[in-house]
């Protein structure tokens, strides 16, 4: 089952990152000067409990961390930008409810006024385990997120995060 949330950033633990890179001439992408570059964005999924009973509710959160000087957008994003798109892929008869986004910061530049987050965005959610889940089995959720980060330029980002559960 897939549940798509357009208004949110849009957990276990998973990490994705993207660094500003250029071709060093050897065919391998990396910083132009050959030094190590900090990621511009990383995402992780945090689940409060992975051993669950049929019919239980489980809370978690999705966290986006941003490099200094970068921001991402809320919903609505304002005059430009892109609201995050989150898609849950859940086992049959499971459900997911996202918490509202936290209050956004206001940014003004030559493109207009936008709303979003610097440093970190943490968004909670609640999962409901199916009443039909079988004790002794395992289940997995997947969360796919598309979002935009901006500084002087904007870069699309995506994350595919997974978490496993033991049904008891």
Secondary structure, 3 states (H helix, E strand, C coil): CEEEECCCCCCCCCCEEECCCEECCCCCEECCCCCCCCCCEEEEEEECCCEECCCCEEEEEEEEEECCCCEEEEEEEECCCCCCEEEEECCCCCEEEECCCCCCEEEEECCEEEEEEECEEEEEEEEECCCCCCCCCEEEEEEEEEEEEECCCEEEEEEEEEEEEEEC
